[in-house]
């Protein structure tokens, strides 16, 4: 059980910082290229970096390993599929950063990731 509202806010901040680092600082060209292909290894690795960061975030607030491992495996699968959808959508539509549709897809992608974190925290509260 969560100790306080402060702990929840710390966890949410840790997940936000993790997301920024994994999506904008640790993501390589190899991870980005070919995302529209379902079994793209770069997307597997990228989702794994997110999962590893979440293990660290939940561990820092005292979540048990028995909770963290299945939740983070689920996060990995969800993250992979969200990124695959965005990659497939933008490539099949030939969308680039110059197109409004690209930014709509990016917004949906980011919102779904944030909702994933809310779901993970909610599971921790159960």
N, C-alpha and C positions, 0 to 999 in steps of 0.2 A: 504494500500500500504506500502511496505517496505521503511523504512527511508533511508537506505544506504547499501552499500556492506558490511560494517562492521556488520550491523544487520544480514544480511544473513549468514555471517561467524560465528557469535555468535550462531545463531540458529542451524546451521549445527554442530557446536561443542557440543552444548547442546544435540542434538539428538544422537551424537556419544557417549557421556558420559552416557546418559540414556541407550543406547543399551548395552554398556559394563556392566553397573550395573545390568540391568534386565537379561541379558543372562548369566553372569559369576559370579555374586555375590548374586543375589536374587533368582535365580532358584534353587528349591529344588529337591531332589530325587523323591518326589511325582509328581512333574511337569514333570520330565523326563521319568518316568516309564509309559509304556503303550501309548506313543505318537502315535503309529501306529494305534490305535483305533480312529475312527472319533470323537466320542463324549466323548473324554477324558477330565474330569473336570480339571485336572492339566494343560492341554494345554490351556483351556479357561482362567484359572486364570493367567497363564504366559503371554498370550497375553494381558490380562487386565492390568497387571503391566506395560507392554510396553505402552499401551494406556494412562494410568495415567501419566506416565513420559512424554509423548508427550504433554498432556494437560499442564503440568507444563512448559515445554520448550517453547511452543507457547505463553503461557500466559506471560512468562518473557520477551518476545520481543514485547508484546503489541497486539497480535492477538485477534480479537474479539471472544467471546464465540460462537456467531452465526456461525463463520467459524470453530472454533476448534472442536466443538462437532460432526458434521457430518464427518469431515475429520478423526478424531480419531476413530470414530466407523468403518469407512472404514479400517483404519489401523489395528484395532483389528481383523477384518475378514480376511484381507490379511495375517497378521502375523500368525493367527491361521492356515490357510490353508498351508502356507509355511512350518511351523513346523510339521503339520500333514503329509504332503508329505514326508518330510525328515524322520520322524519316521517310516512311512509305508515302504518307500523305503529301509531304512537300516535294518529294521526287516525282511522284506520279502526276502531280499538278504543275510540275516545273516551277515551283515557287522559290524565289530568292529573297534576300533581305530587302530588295526594292519593291516587293509585292505586299500589299496589306494582308493577303491570305497567309503569308509566311508568319507574320506577327500574330495573327489570330491563332494559328496553330501553336506558336511558341507560348502564347498566353494560356491556351488550354493545357499544354504540356506542363507549364509551371504550376498552374492551379491544381492540376491532378496530383502533382508531387506534394504540394503543400497539404492537400486533403489527406494524402497518405500519411503524413506525419501526424495530423490530427487523429486519424484512425489508430495509429500506433500508440499514441499517448492515451487515447481512450481505452484501448485494450489493457494498458498498464494500470489504469484506474480500476478495472474490474476486479 
